[in-house]
Amino acid sequence: MTGILRIAVGLIAVFNIAIGLMFLFNPAGVAAQFFLIPDGGQGMATLRADFPGFFITGGVFALIGSWQRDARALLVPMLLLAIALTGRCVSLLADGIGPAAIQPMVAEAVMISVLALARRALVAQS
């Protein structure tokens, strides 16, 4: 079971790193998929800085956790995703439910769950 969870965490890592790299190298192309509109050069810089920072950091620590069997490393992507999910919940309360609100929340909740299960399995092995 731990092996399957480590593979799942590895897939989560690659997924997040890929999103981060897309923001780094094609920010305008991927921004629309995230309902973002960059405003000039500073908006593009923000897309190239903040989003890769979030996604690549989470992905790299998920990869470290999976590859090195380090349960502590999995706390980083779990926290990043939990804060993002919390922000989405606040947005639902403040702005209401839009047609595209639920899908990213489900994706984040699933990733958090997989990371938490993997972390638990790795801690049990120690």
N, CA, C and O atoms as CSV, one atom per row, in Angstrom:
chain,resi,resn,atom,element,x,y,z
A,1,MET,N,N,0.816,-1.192,0.000
A,1,MET,CA,C,0.000,0.000,0.000
A,1,MET,C,C,0.864,1.261,0.000
A,1,MET,O,O,0.549,2.229,-0.692
A,2,THR,N,N,1.932,1.253,0.760
A,2,THR,CA,C,2.820,2.419,0.814
A,2,THR,C,C,3.407,2.707,-0.555
A,2,THR,O,O,3.551,3.867,-0.942
A,3,GLY,N,N,3.746,1.655,-1.288
A,3,GLY,CA,C,4.303,1.836,-2.632
A,3,GLY,C,C,3.316,2.529,-3.565
A,3,GLY,O,O,3.702,3.404,-4.340
A,4,ILE,N,N,2.052,2.145,-3.493
A,4,ILE,CA,C,1.020,2.773,-4.333
A,4,ILE,C,C,0.855,4.237,-3.943
A,4,ILE,O,O,0.735,5.105,-4.807
A,5,LEU,N,N,0.849,4.508,-2.647
A,5,LEU,CA,C,0.725,5.888,-2.183
A,5,LEU,C,C,1.928,6.731,-2.609
A,5,LEU,O,O,1.774,7.895,-2.977
A,6,ARG,N,N,3.114,6.146,-2.558
A,6,ARG,CA,C,4.302,6.885,-2.995
A,6,ARG,C,C,4.215,7.214,-4.482
A,6,ARG,O,O,4.616,8.302,-4.897
A,7,ILE,N,N,3.702,6.299,-5.281
A,7,ILE,CA,C,3.515,6.557,-6.715
A,7,ILE,C,C,2.478,7.663,-6.904
A,7,ILE,O,O,2.670,8.559,-7.727
A,8,ALA,N,N,1.384,7.603,-6.149
A,8,ALA,CA,C,0.348,8.639,-6.244
A,8,ALA,C,C,0.904,10.006,-5.866
A,8,ALA,O,O,0.596,11.006,-6.515
A,9,VAL,N,N,1.721,10.052,-4.822
A,9,VAL,CA,C,2.355,11.310,-4.419
A,9,VAL,C,C,3.308,11.790,-5.514
A,9,VAL,O,O,3.380,12.986,-5.798
A,10,GLY,N,N,4.030,10.870,-6.118
A,10,GLY,CA,C,4.913,11.226,-7.230
A,10,GLY,C,C,4.143,11.830,-8.395
A,10,GLY,O,O,4.611,12.779,-9.026
A,11,LEU,N,N,2.962,11.284,-8.685
A,11,LEU,CA,C,2.119,11.836,-9.747
A,11,LEU,C,C,1.599,13.224,-9.387
A,11,LEU,O,O,1.536,14.112,-10.237
A,12,ILE,N,N,1.230,13.401,-8.130
A,12,ILE,CA,C,0.818,14.725,-7.654
A,12,ILE,C,C,1.973,15.709,-7.816
A,12,ILE,O,O,1.775,16.849,-8.235
A,13,ALA,N,N,3.178,15.259,-7.480
A,13,ALA,CA,C,4.363,16.111,-7.605
A,13,ALA,C,C,4.576,16.539,-9.049
A,13,ALA,O,O,4.763,17.724,-9.324
A,14,VAL,N,N,4.550,15.596,-9.960
A,14,VAL,CA,C,4.775,15.901,-11.377
A,14,VAL,C,C,3.681,16.824,-11.906
A,14,VAL,O,O,3.967,17.752,-12.662
A,15,PHE,N,N,2.448,16.583,-11.520
A,15,PHE,CA,C,1.326,17.419,-11.926
A,15,PHE,C,C,1.541,18.870,-11.491
A,15,PHE,O,O,1.384,19.794,-12.288
A,16,ASN,N,N,1.899,19.059,-10.231
A,16,ASN,CA,C,2.092,20.413,-9.706
A,16,ASN,C,C,3.322,21.093,-10.305
A,16,ASN,O,O,3.283,22.285,-10.611
A,17,ILE,N,N,4.389,20.360,-10.470
A,17,ILE,CA,C,5.592,20.937,-11.094
A,17,ILE,C,C,5.283,21.345,-12.529
A,17,ILE,O,O,5.732,22.397,-12.984
A,18,ALA,N,N,4.524,20.526,-13.243
A,18,ALA,CA,C,4.161,20.858,-14.627
A,18,ALA,C,C,3.340,22.147,-14.684
A,18,ALA,O,O,3.577,22.996,-15.544
A,19,ILE,N,N,2.382,22.296,-13.774
A,19,ILE,CA,C,1.594,23.528,-13.733
A,19,ILE,C,C,2.503,24.720,-13.432
A,19,ILE,O,O,2.382,25.771,-14.061
A,20,GLY,N,N,3.405,24.555,-12.476
A,20,GLY,CA,C,4.337,25.628,-12.145
A,20,GLY,C,C,5.205,26.026,-13.325
A,20,GLY,O,O,5.432,27.213,-13.561
A,21,LEU,N,N,5.690,25.046,-14.064
A,21,LEU,CA,C,6.527,25.338,-15.237
A,21,LEU,C,C,5.716,26.009,-16.345
A,21,LEU,O,O,6.235,26.863,-17.064
A,22,MET,N,N,4.452,25.627,-16.482
A,22,MET,CA,C,3.606,26.294,-17.479
A,22,MET,C,C,3.438,27.773,-17.120
A,22,MET,O,O,3.493,28.634,-17.998
A,23,PHE,N,N,3.237,28.066,-15.849
A,23,PHE,CA,C,3.138,29.469,-15.433
A,23,PHE,C,C,4.451,30.206,-15.650
A,23,PHE,O,O,4.444,31.397,-15.962
A,24,LEU,N,N,5.554,29.532,-15.493
A,24,LEU,CA,C,6.852,30.167,-15.663
A,24,LEU,C,C,7.130,30.485,-17.132
A,24,LEU,O,O,7.601,31.577,-17.451
A,25,PHE,N,N,6.844,29.550,-18.014
A,25,PHE,CA,C,7.235,29.704,-19.413
A,25,PHE,C,C,6.105,30.138,-20.358
A,25,PHE,O,O,6.377,30.610,-21.462
A,26,ASN,N,N,4.850,29.985,-19.941
A,26,ASN,CA,C,3.716,30.398,-20.772
A,26,ASN,C,C,2.608,30.971,-19.885
A,26,ASN,O,O,1.488,30.462,-19.875
A,27,PRO,N,N,2.928,32.025,-19.146
A,27,PRO,CA,C,1.957,32.514,-18.163
A,27,PRO,C,C,0.635,32.973,-18.775
A,27,PRO,O,O,-0.426,32.711,-18.208
A,28,ALA,N,N,0.681,33.644,-19.908
A,28,ALA,CA,C,-0.566,34.122,-20.519
A,28,ALA,C,C,-1.432,32.959,-20.982
A,28,ALA,O,O,-2.657,33.014,-20.876
A,29,GLY,N,N,-0.803,31.911,-21.492
A,29,GLY,CA,C,-1.554,30.759,-21.980
A,29,GLY,C,C,-2.268,30.005,-20.884
A,29,GLY,O,O,-3.404,29.570,-21.070
A,30,VAL,N,N,-1.622,29.844,-19.746
A,30,VAL,CA,C,-2.223,29.072,-18.662
A,30,VAL,C,C,-3.091,29.945,-17.757
A,30,VAL,O,O,-3.962,29.423,-17.061
A,31,ALA,N,N,-2.876,31.247,-17.752
A,31,ALA,CA,C,-3.632,32.151,-16.876
A,31,ALA,C,C,-5.133,32.041,-17.121
A,31,ALA,O,O,-5.918,32.007,-16.174
A,32,ALA,N,N,-5.527,31.988,-18.374
A,32,ALA,CA,C,-6.957,31.914,-18.702
A,32,ALA,C,C,-7.599,30.650,-18.124
A,32,ALA,O,O,-8.761,30.676,-17.720
A,33,GLN,N,N,-6.852,29.553,-18.083
A,33,GLN,CA,C,-7.389,28.305,-17.531
A,33,GLN,C,C,-7.635,28.425,-16.030
A,33,GLN,O,O,-8.424,27.669,-15.464
A,34,PHE,N,N,-6.955,29.383,-15.383
A,34,PHE,CA,C,-7.109,29.626,-13.953
A,34,PHE,C,C,-7.941,30.880,-13.688
A,34,PHE,O,O,-7.985,31.382,-12.565
A,35,PHE,N,N,-8.606,31.384,-14.745
A,35,PHE,CA,C,-9.462,32.561,-14.649
A,35,PHE,C,C,-8.691,33.800,-14.170
A,35,PHE,O,O,-9.206,34.609,-13.398
A,36,LEU,N,N,-7.458,33.926,-14.644
A,36,LEU,CA,C,-6.605,35.057,-14.291
A,36,LEU,C,C,-6.401,35.942,-15.509
A,36,LEU,O,O,-6.336,35.459,-16.640
A,37,ILE,N,N,-6.301,37.234,-15.268
A,37,ILE,CA,C,-6.023,38.189,-16.331
A,37,ILE,C,C,-4.807,39.001,-15.904
A,37,ILE,O,O,-4.913,39.839,-15.008
A,38,PRO,N,N,-3.654,38.768,-16.529
A,38,PRO,CA,C,-2.470,39.548,-16.156
A,38,PRO,C,C,-2.624,40.993,-16.609
A,38,PRO,O,O,-3.146,41.256,-17.693
A,39,ASP,N,N,-2.175,41.923,-15.786
A,39,ASP,CA,C,-2.259,43.348,-16.097
A,39,ASP,C,C,-0.859,43.874,-16.372
A,39,ASP,O,O,-0.137,44.255,-15.450
A,40,GLY,N,N,-0.482,43.891,-17.638
A,40,GLY,CA,C,0.812,44.443,-18.042
A,40,GLY,C,C,1.992,43.595,-17.614
A,40,GLY,O,O,1.855,42.425,-17.258
A,41,GLY,N,N,3.149,44.219,-17.660
A,41,GLY,CA,C,4.393,43.524,-17.331
A,41,GLY,C,C,4.438,43.031,-15.896
A,41,GLY,O,O,4.932,41.935,-15.629
A,42,GLN,N,N,3.926,43.834,-14.969
A,42,GLN,CA,C,3.950,43.408,-13.561
A,42,GLN,C,C,2.996,42.248,-13.322
A,42,GLN,O,O,3.277,41.366,-12.511
A,43,GLY,N,N,1.866,42.246,-14.027
A,43,GLY,CA,C,0.943,41.112,-13.919
A,43,GLY,C,C,1.579,39.829,-14.432
A,43,GLY,O,O,1.420,38.766,-13.834
A,44,MET,N,N,2.306,39.935,-15.553
A,44,MET,CA,C,3.010,38.761,-16.092
A,44,MET,C,C,4.100,38.307,-15.120
A,44,MET,O,O,4.306,37.110,-14.918
A,45,ALA,N,N,4.794,39.277,-14.524
A,45,ALA,CA,C,5.845,38.931,-13.553
A,45,ALA,C,C,5.253,38.215,-12.348
A,45,ALA,O,O,5.853,37.280,-11.818
A,46,THR,N,N,4.090,38.650,-11.921
A,46,THR,CA,C,3.430,37.997,-10.793
A,46,THR,C,C,3.052,36.557,-11.149
A,46,THR,O,O,3.225,35.644,-10.343
A,47,LEU,N,N,2.533,36.368,-12.365
A,47,LEU,CA,C,2.204,35.008,-12.802
A,47,LEU,C,C,3.443,34.135,-12.867
A,47,LEU,O,O,3.398,32.957,-12.513
A,48,ARG,N,N,4.559,34.714,-13.323
A,48,ARG,CA,C,5.804,33.941,-13.435
A,48,ARG,C,C,6.485,33.702,-12.092
A,48,ARG,O,O,7.308,32.795,-11.971
A,49,ALA,N,N,6.159,34.491,-11.097
A,49,ALA,CA,C,6.823,34.363,-9.798
A,49,ALA,C,C,5.971,33.598,-8.784
A,49,ALA,O,O,6.409,32.585,-8.239
A,50,ASP,N,N,4.776,34.075,-8.538
A,50,ASP,CA,C,3.969,33.530,-7.448
A,50,ASP,C,C,3.426,32.131,-7.726
A,50,ASP,O,O,3.477,31.257,-6.861
A,51,PHE,N,N,2.911,31.926,-8.921
A,51,PHE,CA,C,2.312,30.627,-9.214
A,51,PHE,C,C,3.355,29.516,-9.330
A,51,PHE,O,O,3.141,28.437,-8.779
A,52,PRO,N,N,4.474,29.734,-10.024
A,52,PRO,CA,C,5.514,28.703,-9.977
A,52,PRO,C,C,6.032,28.487,-8.555
A,52,PRO,O,O,6.344,27.361,-8.165
A,53,GLY,N,N,6.119,29.571,-7.784
A,53,GLY,CA,C,6.561,29.427,-6.390
A,53,GLY,C,C,5.671,28.469,-5.625
A,53,GLY,O,O,6.158,27.604,-4.898
A,54,PHE,N,N,4.383,28.621,-5.788
A,54,PHE,CA,C,3.423,27.751,-5.108
A,54,PHE,C,C,3.486,26.323,-5.633
A,54,PHE,O,O,3.704,25.380,-4.873
A,55,PHE,N,N,3.291,26.172,-6.949
A,55,PHE,CA,C,3.158,24.834,-7.529
A,55,PHE,C,C,4.473,24.053,-7.536
A,55,PHE,O,O,4.484,22.864,-7.218
A,56,ILE,N,N,5.563,24.698,-7.888
A,56,ILE,CA,C,6.847,23.971,-7.942
A,56,ILE,C,C,7.318,23.619,-6.543
A,56,ILE,O,O,7.821,22.517,-6.323
A,57,THR,N,N,7.164,24.531,-5.594
A,57,THR,CA,C,7.557,24.214,-4.211
A,57,THR,C,C,6.769,23.021,-3.685
A,57,THR,O,O,7.345,22.077,-3.144
A,58,GLY,N,N,5.463,23.066,-3.845
A,58,GLY,CA,C,4.648,21.936,-3.388
A,58,GLY,C,C,5.030,20.644,-4.084
A,58,GLY,O,O,5.129,19.592,-3.452
A,59,GLY,N,N,5.247,20.729,-5.399
A,59,GLY,CA,C,5.615,19.547,-6.169
A,59,GLY,C,C,6.966,18.981,-5.778
A,59,GLY,O,O,7.124,17.767,-5.653
A,60,VAL,N,N,7.936,19.854,-5.584
A,60,VAL,CA,C,9.280,19.387,-5.211
A,60,VAL,C,C,9.255,18.706,-3.844
A,60,VAL,O,O,9.878,17.661,-3.659
A,61,PHE,N,N,8.539,19.294,-2.889
A,61,PHE,CA,C,8.488,18.656,-1.570
A,61,PHE,C,C,7.686,17.361,-1.588
A,61,PHE,O,O,7.990,16.440,-0.830
A,62,ALA,N,N,6.667,17.275,-2.439
A,62,ALA,CA,C,5.961,16.005,-2.599
A,62,ALA,C,C,6.895,14.960,-3.197
A,62,ALA,O,O,6.890,13.800,-2.786
A,63,LEU,N,N,7.698,15.385,-4.172
A,63,LEU,CA,C,8.659,14.473,-4.793
A,63,LEU,C,C,9.708,14.007,-3.779
A,63,LEU,O,O,10.049,12.825,-3.735
A,64,ILE,N,N,10.210,14.924,-2.979
A,64,ILE,CA,C,11.177,14.564,-1.928
A,64,ILE,C,C,10.543,13.572,-0.961
A,64,ILE,O,O,11.154,12.563,-0.608
A,65,GLY,N,N,9.320,13.861,-0.535
A,65,GLY,CA,C,8.642,12.962,0.397
A,65,GLY,C,C,8.451,11.574,-0.175
A,65,GLY,O,O,8.653,10.574,0.515
A,66,SER,N,N,8.065,11.515,-1.429
A,66,SER,CA,C,7.840,10.230,-2.084
A,66,SER,C,C,9.142,9.487,-2.320
A,66,SER,O,O,9.265,8.310,-1.979
A,67,TRP,N,N,10.110,10.172,-2.901
A,67,TRP,CA,C,11.372,9.544,-3.294
A,67,TRP,C,C,12.201,9.113,-2.087
A,67,TRP,O,O,12.736,8.005,-2.048
A,68,GLN,N,N,12.297,10.010,-1.100
A,68,GLN,CA,C,13.143,9.733,0.069
A,68,GLN,C,C,12.369,9.127,1.238
A,68,GLN,O,O,12.927,8.895,2.310
A,69,ARG,N,N,11.096,8.877,1.021
A,69,ARG,CA,C,10.239,8.341,2.090
A,69,ARG,C,C,10.287,9.226,3.326
A,69,ARG,O,O,10.415,8.742,4.451
A,70,ASP,N,N,10.181,10.527,3.098
A,70,ASP,CA,C,10.270,11.529,4.160
A,70,ASP,C,C,8.880,12.095,4.439
A,70,ASP,O,O,8.383,12.937,3.692
A,71,ALA,N,N,8.267,11.632,5.507
A,71,ALA,CA,C,6.915,12.065,5.856
A,71,ALA,C,C,6.864,13.557,6.154
A,71,ALA,O,O,5.861,14.214,5.873
A,72,ARG,N,N,7.939,14.096,6.722
A,72,ARG,CA,C,7.957,15.532,7.052
A,72,ARG,C,C,7.871,16.392,5.803
A,72,ARG,O,O,7.226,17.440,5.829
A,73,ALA,N,N,8.495,15.986,4.723
A,73,ALA,CA,C,8.472,16.772,3.485
A,73,ALA,C,C,7.055,16.900,2.932
A,73,ALA,O,O,6.737,17.882,2.262
A,74,LEU,N,N,6.210,15.920,3.208
A,74,LEU,CA,C,4.841,15.958,2.704
A,74,LEU,C,C,3.994,17.025,3.402
A,74,LEU,O,O,2.929,17.394,2.907
A,75,LEU,N,N,4.462,17.516,4.541
A,75,LEU,CA,C,3.734,18.584,5.230
A,75,LEU,C,C,3.694,19.865,4.400
A,75,LEU,O,O,2.725,20.620,4.479
A,76,VAL,N,N,4.728,20.118,3.613
A,76,VAL,CA,C,4.777,21.352,2.813
A,76,VAL,C,C,3.659,21.380,1.774
A,76,VAL,O,O,2.873,22.328,1.779
A,77,PRO,N,N,3.544,20.390,0.880
A,77,PRO,CA,C,2.436,20.463,-0.070
A,77,PRO,C,C,1.075,20.356,0.610
A,77,PRO,O,O,0.104,20.946,0.137
A,78,MET,N,N,0.989,19.619,1.702
A,78,MET,CA,C,-0.284,19.533,2.418
A,78,MET,C,C,-0.706,20.908,2.921
A,78,MET,O,O,-1.869,21.288,2.787
A,79,LEU,N,N,0.225,21.648,3.496
A,79,LEU,CA,C,-0.087,22.978,4.022
A,79,LEU,C,C,-0.428,23.951,2.893
A,79,LEU,O,O,-1.393,24.708,2.996
A,80,LEU,N,N,0.360,23.932,1.821
A,80,LEU,CA,C,0.069,24.808,0.681
A,80,LEU,C,C,-1.334,24.544,0.141
A,80,LEU,O,O,-2.099,25.482,-0.086
A,81,LEU,N,N,-1.669,23.291,-0.061
A,81,LEU,CA,C,-2.984,22.943,-0.593
A,81,LEU,C,C,-4.100,23.235,0.402
A,81,LEU,O,O,-5.192,23.640,0.001
A,82,ALA,N,N,-3.844,23.036,1.685
A,82,ALA,CA,C,-4.862,23.327,2.703
A,82,ALA,C,C,-5.153,24.825,2.763
A,82,ALA,O,O,-6.306,25.228,2.915
A,83,ILE,N,N,-4.121,25.643,2.646
A,83,ILE,CA,C,-4.338,27.092,2.634
A,83,ILE,C,C,-5.108,27.496,1.376
A,83,ILE,O,O,-6.010,28.331,1.447
A,84,ALA,N,N,-4.765,26.916,0.236
A,84,ALA,CA,C,-5.488,27.206,-1.005
A,84,ALA,C,C,-6.956,26.792,-0.879
A,84,ALA,O,O,-7.848,27.539,-1.281
A,85,LEU,N,N,-7.203,25.618,-0.329
A,85,LEU,CA,C,-8.575,25.145,-0.158
A,85,LEU,C,C,-9.341,26.042,0.817
A,85,LEU,O,O,-10.523,26.318,0.608
A,86,THR,N,N,-8.686,26.489,1.859
A,86,THR,CA,C,-9.312,27.415,2.804
A,86,THR,C,C,-9.692,28.719,2.108
A,86,THR,O,O,-10.779,29.254,2.324
A,87,GLY,N,N,-8.787,29.222,1.271
A,87,GLY,CA,C,-9.090,30.433,0.508
A,87,GLY,C,C,-10.297,30.248,-0.392
A,87,GLY,O,O,-11.122,31.151,-0.528
A,88,ARG,N,N,-10.399,29.086,-1.002
A,88,ARG,CA,C,-11.561,28.808,-1.856
A,88,ARG,C,C,-12.849,28.747,-1.034
A,88,ARG,O,O,-13.898,29.200,-1.491
A,89,CYS,N,N,-12.774,28.193,0.169
A,89,CYS,CA,C,-13.959,28.144,1.044
A,89,CYS,C,C,-14.389,29.550,1.449
A,89,CYS,O,O,-15.578,29.870,1.452
A,90,VAL,N,N,-13.417,30.379,1.788
A,90,VAL,CA,C,-13.727,31.778,2.121
A,90,VAL,C,C,-14.370,32.460,0.924
A,90,VAL,O,O,-15.325,33.222,1.074
A,91,SER,N,N,-13.849,32.187,-0.258
A,91,SER,CA,C,-14.405,32.772,-1.474
A,91,SER,C,C,-15.842,32.316,-1.702
A,91,SER,O,O,-16.673,33.116,-2.132
A,92,LEU,N,N,-16.151,31.061,-1.428
A,92,LEU,CA,C,-17.530,30.578,-1.561
A,92,LEU,C,C,-18.459,31.337,-0.622
A,92,LEU,O,O,-19.569,31.715,-0.999
A,93,LEU,N,N,-17.996,31.553,0.596
A,93,LEU,CA,C,-18.810,32.282,1.567
A,93,LEU,C,C,-18.978,33.743,1.167
A,93,LEU,O,O,-20.057,34.314,1.318
A,94,ALA,N,N,-17.908,34.342,0.659
A,94,ALA,CA,C,-17.943,35.760,0.320
A,94,ALA,C,C,-18.602,36.041,-1.020
A,94,ALA,O,O,-19.306,37.040,-1.172
A,95,ASP,N,N,-18.378,35.164,-1.994
A,95,ASP,CA,C,-18.790,35.445,-3.368
A,95,ASP,C,C,-19.860,34.507,-3.908
A,95,ASP,O,O,-20.435,34.777,-4.963
A,96,GLY,N,N,-20.136,33.426,-3.217
A,96,GLY,CA,C,-21.097,32.445,-3.706
A,96,GLY,C,C,-20.426,31.386,-4.567
A,96,GLY,O,O,-19.228,31.454,-4.844
A,97,ILE,N,N,-21.210,30.418,-4.980
A,97,ILE,CA,C,-20.689,29.298,-5.763
A,97,ILE,C,C,-20.852,29.602,-7.244
A,97,ILE,O,O,-21.966,29.768,-7.743
A,98,GLY,N,N,-19.722,29.673,-7.936
A,98,GLY,CA,C,-19.735,29.852,-9.381
A,98,GLY,C,C,-19.706,28.504,-10.072
A,98,GLY,O,O,-19.522,27.476,-9.421
A,99,PRO,N,N,-19.886,28.500,-11.384
A,99,PRO,CA,C,-19.936,27.224,-12.119
A,99,PRO,C,C,-18.623,26.447,-12.093
A,99,PRO,O,O,-18.632,25.229,-12.270
A,100,ALA,N,N,-17.506,27.115,-11.879
A,100,ALA,CA,C,-16.210,26.428,-11.884
A,100,ALA,C,C,-15.590,26.350,-10.493
A,100,ALA,O,O,-14.390,26.099,-10.375
A,101,ALA,N,N,-16.370,26.557,-9.444
A,101,ALA,CA,C,-15.820,26.629,-8.090
A,101,ALA,C,C,-15.483,25.274,-7.487
A,101,ALA,O,O,-14.517,25.159,-6.732
A,102,ILE,N,N,-16.250,24.261,-7.801
A,102,ILE,CA,C,-16.129,22.983,-7.093
A,102,ILE,C,C,-14.976,22.123,-7.601
A,102,ILE,O,O,-14.294,21.487,-6.797
A,103,GLN,N,N,-14.740,22.086,-8.899
A,103,GLN,CA,C,-13.714,21.194,-9.459
A,103,GLN,C,C,-12.333,21.403,-8.839
A,103,GLN,O,O,-11.714,20.416,-8.440
A,104,PRO,N,N,-11.810,22.639,-8.733
A,104,PRO,CA,C,-10.491,22.779,-8.119
A,104,PRO,C,C,-10.487,22.431,-6.633
A,104,PRO,O,O,-9.475,21.983,-6.095
A,105,MET,N,N,-11.620,22.640,-5.978
A,105,MET,CA,C,-11.703,22.283,-4.559
A,105,MET,C,C,-11.617,20.768,-4.378
A,105,MET,O,O,-10.952,20.277,-3.466
A,106,VAL,N,N,-12.286,20.050,-5.244
A,106,VAL,CA,C,-12.226,18.582,-5.190
A,106,VAL,C,C,-10.806,18.114,-5.471
A,106,VAL,O,O,-10.294,17.232,-4.781
A,107,ALA,N,N,-10.165,18.700,-6.482
A,107,ALA,CA,C,-8.783,18.312,-6.814
A,107,ALA,C,C,-7.860,18.555,-5.627
A,107,ALA,O,O,-7.042,17.700,-5.287
A,108,GLU,N,N,-7.991,19.718,-4.999
A,108,GLU,CA,C,-7.139,20.019,-3.835
A,108,GLU,C,C,-7.430,19.075,-2.671
A,108,GLU,O,O,-6.506,18.604,-2.009
A,109,ALA,N,N,-8.706,18.795,-2.420
A,109,ALA,CA,C,-9.068,17.893,-1.324
A,109,ALA,C,C,-8.543,16.480,-1.576
A,109,ALA,O,O,-8.082,15.816,-0.647
A,110,VAL,N,N,-8.610,16.021,-2.820
A,110,VAL,CA,C,-8.093,14.689,-3.144
A,110,VAL,C,C,-6.578,14.659,-2.947
A,110,VAL,O,O,-6.048,13.710,-2.369
A,111,MET,N,N,-5.877,15.691,-3.424
A,111,MET,CA,C,-4.423,15.718,-3.252
A,111,MET,C,C,-4.045,15.756,-1.776
A,111,MET,O,O,-3.117,15.061,-1.362
A,112,ILE,N,N,-4.748,16.553,-0.977
A,112,ILE,CA,C,-4.485,16.604,0.463
A,112,ILE,C,C,-4.697,15.226,1.078
A,112,ILE,O,O,-3.892,14.778,1.894
A,113,SER,N,N,-5.769,14.561,0.693
A,113,SER,CA,C,-6.073,13.231,1.244
A,113,SER,C,C,-4.996,12.212,0.902
A,113,SER,O,O,-4.567,11.446,1.764
A,114,VAL,N,N,-4.561,12.201,-0.351
A,114,VAL,CA,C,-3.501,11.269,-0.768
A,114,VAL,C,C,-2.214,11.569,-0.018
A,114,VAL,O,O,-1.549,10.654,0.468
A,115,LEU,N,N,-1.860,12.846,0.079
A,115,LEU,CA,C,-0.639,13.225,0.802
A,115,LEU,C,C,-0.735,12.836,2.279
A,115,LEU,O,O,0.241,12.357,2.856
A,116,ALA,N,N,-1.898,13.037,2.891
A,116,ALA,CA,C,-2.074,12.687,4.303
A,116,ALA,C,C,-1.987,11.175,4.513
A,116,ALA,O,O,-1.372,10.713,5.473
A,117,LEU,N,N,-2.600,10.411,3.618
A,117,LEU,CA,C,-2.507,8.949,3.725
A,117,LEU,C,C,-1.069,8.470,3.542
A,117,LEU,O,O,-0.604,7.587,4.263
A,118,ALA,N,N,-0.372,9.056,2.575
A,118,ALA,CA,C,1.027,8.677,2.347
A,118,ALA,C,C,1.878,9.045,3.556
A,118,ALA,O,O,2.733,8.267,3.981
A,119,ARG,N,N,1.645,10.217,4.099
A,119,ARG,CA,C,2.407,10.645,5.280
A,119,ARG,C,C,2.170,9.679,6.446
A,119,ARG,O,O,3.107,9.278,7.135
A,120,ARG,N,N,0.928,9.321,6.648
A,120,ARG,CA,C,0.590,8.372,7.720
A,120,ARG,C,C,1.276,7.026,7.506
A,120,ARG,O,O,1.797,6.430,8.448
A,121,ALA,N,N,1.272,6.559,6.277
A,121,ALA,CA,C,1.919,5.270,5.967
A,121,ALA,C,C,3.432,5.355,6.192
A,121,ALA,O,O,4.044,4.421,6.710
A,122,LEU,N,N,4.020,6.473,5.801
A,122,LEU,CA,C,5.470,6.622,5.994
A,122,LEU,C,C,5.835,6.732,7.466
A,122,LEU,O,O,6.852,6.188,7.897
A,123,VAL,N,N,5.010,7.432,8.242
A,123,VAL,CA,C,5.273,7.541,9.686
A,123,VAL,C,C,5.150,6.171,10.338
A,123,VAL,O,O,5.933,5.840,11.228
A,124,ALA,N,N,4.183,5.373,9.910
A,124,ALA,CA,C,3.984,4.031,10.474
A,124,ALA,C,C,5.172,3.120,10.173
A,124,ALA,O,O,5.478,2.218,10.953
A,125,GLN,N,N,5.843,3.356,9.039
A,125,GLN,CA,C,7.011,2.539,8.684
A,125,GLN,C,C,8.248,2.911,9.496
A,125,GLN,O,O,9.166,2.101,9.625
A,126,SER,N,N,8.284,4.102,10.034
A,126,SER,CA,C,9.487,4.557,10.752
A,126,SER,C,C,9.641,3.886,12.082
A,126,SER,O,O,10.599,4.160,12.805
